[in-house]
Each structure stands twice: as structure tokens, then as C-alpha cells.
């Protein structure tokens, strides 16, 4: 029996009570390889080009790379989604993050487009995505 249920996952990505924000997920049709198995997509699993709204948790992990004399600092955008929200997500698909605003309508983060670089399922129902900002 899993430690967390589907209701738990829903609460994590909820936009009012959880940490979630809304985004549009777009399956890019040119992705022929299934990133989950590294095999060619089967006839029923070919990326369809569909787009739909999902909830996700966005994070921009800070990292520092030691250099010769000066370290380089930066961040790596990542997202966490429920595996059931985008079961056929693969490298090269797009995620367009809706603008994040305050309760008064002030924009904190503008609408941002990302390309999925890596898909990292955790085999419990969540998937971590390494993103590249466009």
C-alpha cells in the first residue's frame, strides 16, 4: 500500500490550499522517443500535439559550480506534476506557466514558457521535470 494517496497528490498541487500553480502542457508532435522507456513510442502512445491545463509545483533550485577562481551561481527550473496529469510527457514537450499574481492582481512572475529537458518519475505518482526557460 502506498504511503500517499491520490487525494494527497491533489492537495500538493492545489492552487488555493497547496503549492500549485496552473500551466498549459503541450505535447510536441516531433517527440518520437518515449522518455520513460527510451524506446520508440507505440502506435497508441505517439505524442498527439494536444494541450491542456495542469497544476504543478514550480521550483528554481539554486546551484553553485566551483570554478577556477570564481564560482558560477545560477538556478535550474524544475516542476513537479502528478503522473496521471501528463502520462505521456517526454523530453521536448512544452509547459507554459501562467503568470503568478498576488490576491490584488499584481504580477509576481510573468507567463513563462519552458521546454522539458528531463523527465524523472519517482514511481510513487509524482514526476519531476527539469525545465529550460525559453
MIDOSE-1310 file (N, C-alpha, C; in nm, 2 decimals, decimal comma, always signed):
residues 134
xxxx	+0,08/-0,12/+0,00/+0,00/+0,00/+0,00/+0,09/+0,12/+0,00; +0,06/+0,22/-0,09/+0,14/+0,34/-0,10/+0,12/+0,43/+0,03; +0,22/+0,50/+0,06/+0,22/+0,59/+0,17/+0,13/+0,71/+0,15; +0,12/+0,75/+0,02/+0,04/+0,87/-0,01/-0,07/+0,83/-0,11
xxxx	-0,18/+0,90/-0,10/-0,29/+0,86/-0,19/-0,31/+0,97/-0,30; -0,40/+0,94/-0,39/-0,42/+1,04/-0,50/-0,47/+1,17/-0,44; -0,55/+1,16/-0,33/-0,60/+1,28/-0,26/-0,48/+1,37/-0,21; -0,38/+1,30/-0,16/-0,26/+1,37/-0,11/-0,20/+1,45/-0,22
xxxx	-0,18/+1,38/-0,34/-0,11/+1,44/-0,45/-0,19/+1,56/-0,50; -0,33/+1,54/-0,50/-0,41/+1,65/-0,54/-0,40/+1,77/-0,45; -0,38/+1,75/-0,32/-0,37/+1,86/-0,23/-0,23/+1,93/-0,25; -0,13/+1,86/-0,28/+0,00/+1,92/-0,31/+0,00/+2,02/-0,42
xxxx	-0,07/+1,99/-0,53/-0,07/+2,07/-0,65/-0,19/+2,17/-0,65; -0,27/+2,17/-0,55/-0,39/+2,25/-0,55/-0,34/+2,40/-0,55; -0,41/+2,48/-0,62/-0,37/+2,62/-0,64/-0,42/+2,71/-0,53; -0,52/+2,67/-0,45/-0,57/+2,75/-0,34/-0,52/+2,71/-0,20
xxxx	-0,50/+2,58/-0,18/-0,46/+2,53/-0,05/-0,32/+2,47/-0,05; -0,27/+2,44/-0,17/-0,14/+2,37/-0,18/-0,04/+2,47/-0,23; +0,06/+2,41/-0,30/+0,17/+2,49/-0,36/+0,16/+2,50/-0,51; +0,05/+2,46/-0,56/+0,04/+2,45/-0,71/+0,01/+2,58/-0,78
xxxx	+0,05/+2,59/-0,90/+0,02/+2,69/-1,00/-0,03/+2,63/-1,12; -0,10/+2,70/-1,21/-0,16/+2,64/-1,33/-0,06/+2,67/-1,44; -0,07/+2,57/-1,54/+0,02/+2,58/-1,66/-0,05/+2,51/-1,77; -0,01/+2,54/-1,89/-0,06/+2,46/-2,01/+0,05/+2,37/-2,05
xxxx	+0,01/+2,24/-2,06/+0,11/+2,14/-2,11/+0,08/+2,11/-2,25; +0,18/+2,11/-2,34/+0,17/+2,09/-2,48/+0,26/+1,97/-2,52; +0,19/+1,87/-2,57/+0,27/+1,75/-2,63/+0,32/+1,79/-2,76; +0,45/+1,79/-2,78/+0,51/+1,83/-2,90/+0,52/+1,71/-2,99
xxxx	+0,46/+1,72/-3,11/+0,45/+1,60/-3,20/+0,58/+1,54/-3,25; +0,68/+1,62/-3,25/+0,81/+1,57/-3,30/+0,88/+1,47/-3,21; +0,83/+1,46/-3,09/+0,90/+1,37/-2,99/+0,86/+1,23/-3,03; +0,94/+1,15/-3,09/+0,92/+1,02/-3,14/+0,96/+0,92/-3,03
xxxx	+1,05/+0,95/-2,95/+1,10/+0,85/-2,85/+1,03/+0,87/-2,72; +1,00/+0,77/-2,65/+0,93/+0,77/-2,52/+1,04/+0,78/-2,42; +1,04/+0,89/-2,34/+1,15/+0,91/-2,24/+1,14/+0,82/-2,13; +1,02/+0,75/-2,11/+1,01/+0,66/-1,99/+1,08/+0,53/-2,02
xxxx	+1,09/+0,49/-2,14/+1,14/+0,36/-2,17/+1,26/+0,36/-2,27; +1,29/+0,48/-2,32/+1,40/+0,50/-2,43/+1,37/+0,42/-2,55; +1,25/+0,38/-2,57/+1,21/+0,31/-2,69/+1,12/+0,40/-2,78; +1,10/+0,36/-2,90/+1,01/+0,44/-2,99/+0,87/+0,43/-2,93
xxxx	+0,79/+0,54/-2,94/+0,65/+0,53/-2,90/+0,57/+0,43/-2,97; +0,48/+0,37/-2,91/+0,39/+0,27/-2,97/+0,28/+0,34/-3,04; +0,20/+0,28/-3,12/+0,10/+0,35/-3,21/+0,00/+0,42/-3,12; -0,03/+0,38/-3,00/-0,13/+0,45/-2,92/-0,07/+0,55/-2,83
xxxx	+0,06/+0,56/-2,83/+0,14/+0,65/-2,74/+0,21/+0,76/-2,81; +0,19/+0,78/-2,93/+0,26/+0,88/-3,01/+0,21/+1,02/-2,96; +0,31/+1,11/-2,94/+0,27/+1,24/-2,89/+0,17/+1,30/-2,99; +0,06/+1,35/-2,93/-0,05/+1,39/-3,02/-0,06/+1,53/-3,05
xxxx	+0,02/+1,62/-2,98/+0,01/+1,76/-3,01/-0,10/+1,82/-2,92; -0,16/+1,75/-2,84/-0,27/+1,80/-2,75/-0,21/+1,90/-2,65; -0,30/+1,99/-2,61/-0,26/+2,08/-2,50/-0,37/+2,09/-2,40; -0,34/+2,09/-2,27/-0,44/+2,10/-2,17/-0,38/+2,16/-2,04
xxxx	-0,47/+2,21/-1,95/-0,42/+2,28/-1,83/-0,39/+2,17/-1,72; -0,28/+2,19/-1,66/-0,25/+2,11/-1,54/-0,20/+2,20/-1,43; -0,20/+2,14/-1,31/-0,15/+2,21/-1,19/-0,01/+2,15/-1,17; +0,08/+2,23/-1,12/+0,22/+2,18/-1,09/+0,28/+2,27/-0,98
xxxx	+0,39/+2,22/-0,93/+0,47/+2,29/-0,83/+0,59/+2,33/-0,91; +0,62/+2,46/-0,91/+0,74/+2,51/-0,98/+0,85/+2,55/-0,88; +0,97/+2,51/-0,91/+1,08/+2,54/-0,82/+1,20/+2,58/-0,91; +1,28/+2,67/-0,85/+1,40/+2,71/-0,93/+1,52/+2,69/-0,83
xxxx	+1,57/+2,57/-0,84/+1,68/+2,52/-0,75/+1,80/+2,61/-0,77; +1,86/+2,66/-0,67/+1,98/+2,73/-0,67/+2,10/+2,63/-0,68; +2,20/+2,66/-0,76/+2,32/+2,58/-0,76/+2,44/+2,67/-0,77; +2,55/+2,62/-0,73/+2,68/+2,69/-0,74/+2,78/+2,59/-0,80
xxxx	+2,85/+2,63/-0,90/+2,95/+2,54/-0,97/+3,09/+2,60/-0,93; +3,17/+2,52/-0,87/+3,31/+2,57/-0,83/+3,39/+2,60/-0,96; +3,44/+2,72/-0,97/+3,52/+2,75/-1,09/+3,67/+2,75/-1,06; +3,75/+2,79/-1,15/+3,89/+2,81/-1,12/+3,92/+2,91/-1,02
xxxx	+3,87/+3,03/-1,04/+3,89/+3,13/-0,94/+3,76/+3,19/-0,88; +3,66/+3,18/-0,97/+3,53/+3,24/-0,93/+3,42/+3,14/-0,95; +3,34/+3,11/-0,85/+3,23/+3,01/-0,87/+3,12/+3,08/-0,95; +3,05/+2,99/-1,02/+2,93/+3,04/-1,10/+2,81/+3,00/-1,03
xxxx	+2,72/+3,10/-1,01/+2,59/+3,07/-0,95/+2,48/+3,08/-1,05; +2,37/+3,00/-1,02/+2,26/+3,01/-1,11/+2,14/+2,93/-1,06; +2,05/+2,90/-1,14/+1,93/+2,82/-1,09/+1,89/+2,73/-1,21; +1,82/+2,62/-1,17/+1,77/+2,53/-1,26/+1,62/+2,51/-1,24
xxxx	+1,54/+2,56/-1,33/+1,39/+2,55/-1,31/+1,35/+2,40/-1,32; +1,26/+2,36/-1,22/+1,21/+2,23/-1,21/+1,06/+2,24/-1,18; +0,99/+2,14/-1,22/+0,85/+2,13/-1,19/+0,81/+1,99/-1,14; +0,72/+1,98/-1,05/+0,66/+1,86/-1,00/+0,52/+1,85/-1,04
xxxx	+0,48/+1,74/-1,11/+0,35/+1,72/-1,16/+0,30/+1,58/-1,11; +0,17/+1,56/-1,11/+0,11/+1,43/-1,09/+0,13/+1,34/-1,22; +0,18/+1,22/-1,20/+0,20/+1,14/-1,32/+0,07/+1,12/-1,40; -0,04/+1,12/-1,34/-0,17/+1,10/-1,41/-0,21/+1,22/-1,49
xxxx	-0,16/+1,34/-1,46/-0,19/+1,46/-1,53/-0,13/+1,47/-1,67; -0,02/+1,41/-1,69/+0,05/+1,41/-1,82/+0,13/+1,27/-1,83; +0,05/+1,17/-1,85/+0,11/+1,03/-1,85/+0,21/+1,01/-1,97; +0,20/+1,09/-2,07/+0,29/+1,06/-2,19/+0,39/+1,18/-2,21
xxxx	+0,42/+1,25/-2,10/+0,52/+1,36/-2,11/+0,65/+1,31/-2,15; +0,72/+1,38/-2,23/+0,85/+1,34/-2,28/+0,94/+1,46/-2,30; +1,07/+1,43/-2,32/+1,16/+1,54/-2,35/+1,12/+1,61/-2,47; +1,13/+1,75/-2,47/+1,09/+1,83/-2,58/+0,95/+1,89/-2,57
xxxx	+0,87/+1,83/-2,48/+0,73/+1,89/-2,47/+0,74/+2,03/-2,40; +0,63/+2,10/-2,42/+0,63/+2,24/-2,36/+0,54/+2,25/-2,24; +0,58/+2,34/-2,16/+0,50/+2,38/-2,04/+0,50/+2,54/-2,04; +0,38/+2,59/-2,05/+0,36/+2,74/-2,04/+0,30/+2,77/-1,90
xxxx	+0,38/+2,83/-1,81/+0,34/+2,86/-1,68/+0,26/+2,99/-1,68; +0,14/+2,98/-1,62/+0,06/+3,10/-1,62/+0,13/+3,20/-1,52; +0,10/+3,33/-1,54/+0,15/+3,43/-1,46/+0,11/+3,41/-1,31; +0,20/+3,43/-1,22/+0,17/+3,42/-1,08/+0,15/+3,56/-1,03
xxxx	+0,03/+3,57/-0,97/-0,01/+3,71/-0,92/-0,05/+3,71/-0,77; -0,05/+3,82/-0,72/-0,10/+3,84/-0,58/-0,25/+3,84/-0,58; -0,31/+3,84/-0,46/-0,45/+3,85/-0,45/-0,51/+3,98/-0,50; -0,42/+4,08/-0,51/-0,47/+4,21/-0,56/-0,44/+4,22/-0,71
xxxx	-0,39/+4,12/-0,77/-0,37/+4,12/-0,92/-0,23/+4,17/-0,96; -0,14/+4,20/-0,87/+0,00/+4,24/-0,91/+0,07/+4,11/-0,96; +0,15/+4,12/-1,07/+0,22/+4,01/-1,12/+0,35/+3,99/-1,05; +0,37/+3,87/-1,00/+0,50/+3,84/-0,93/+0,59/+3,77/-1,03
xxxx	+0,54/+3,68/-1,11/+0,62/+3,62/-1,22/+0,53/+3,62/-1,34; +0,59/+3,67/-1,45/+0,51/+3,67/-1,58/+0,49/+3,53/-1,64; +0,40/+3,52/-1,73/+0,38/+3,40/-1,81/+0,52/+3,35/-1,86; +0,55/+3,23/-1,84/+0,69/+3,18/-1,88/+0,67/+3,05/-1,96
xxxx	+0,75/+3,04/-2,07/+0,74/+2,91/-2,15/+0,87/+2,83/-2,12; +0,85/+2,70/-2,10/+0,96/+2,61/-2,07/+0,96/+2,49/-2,17; +1,07/+2,43/-2,19/+1,08/+2,31/-2,27/+1,13/+2,20/-2,17; +1,07/+2,09/-2,17/+1,10/+1,98/-2,08/+1,24/+1,92/-2,13
xxxx	+1,34/+1,92/-2,04/+1,47/+1,86/-2,07/+1,48/+1,72/-2,02; +1,43/+1,69/-1,90/+1,44/+1,56/-1,84/+1,31/+1,53/-1,77; +1,27/+1,40/-1,78/+1,15/+1,35/-1,71/+1,20/+1,25/-1,61; +1,17/+1,28/-1,48/+1,22/+1,19/-1,37/+1,11/+1,14/-1,28
xxxx	+1,04/+1,03/-1,32/+0,94/+0,98/-1,24/+0,99/+0,92/-1,11; +0,92/+0,94/-1,00/+0,96/+0,88/-0,87/+0,90/+0,75/-0,84; +0,82/+0,70/-0,93/+0,75/+0,57/-0,91/+0,65/+0,56/-0,80; +0,61/+0,68/-0,75/+0,51/+0,68/-0,64/+0,39/+0,76/-0,69
xxxx	+0,39/+0,83/-0,80/+0,28/+0,90/-0,85/+0,31/+1,05/-0,89; +0,44/+1,09/-0,86/+0,48/+1,22/-0,89/+0,59/+1,21/-1,00; +0,61/+1,32/-1,08/+0,71/+1,33/-1,18/+0,78/+1,46/-1,16; +0,91/+1,46/-1,16/+0,99/+1,58/-1,15/+1,04/+1,61/-1,29
xxxx	+1,03/+1,73/-1,33/+1,07/+1,77/-1,47/+1,18/+1,87/-1,46; +1,29/+1,85/-1,53/+1,39/+1,95/-1,54/+1,36/+2,03/-1,66; +1,35/+2,17/-1,65/+1,30/+2,25/-1,75/+1,41/+2,35/-1,80; +1,39/+2,40/-1,92/+1,47/+2,50/-1,98/+1,38/+2,62/-2,02
xx	+1,41/+2,74/-1,96/+1,33/+2,85/-1,99/+1,35/+2,90/-2,14; +1,25/+2,93/-2,21/+1,26/+2,98/-2,35/+1,25/+3,13/-2,35
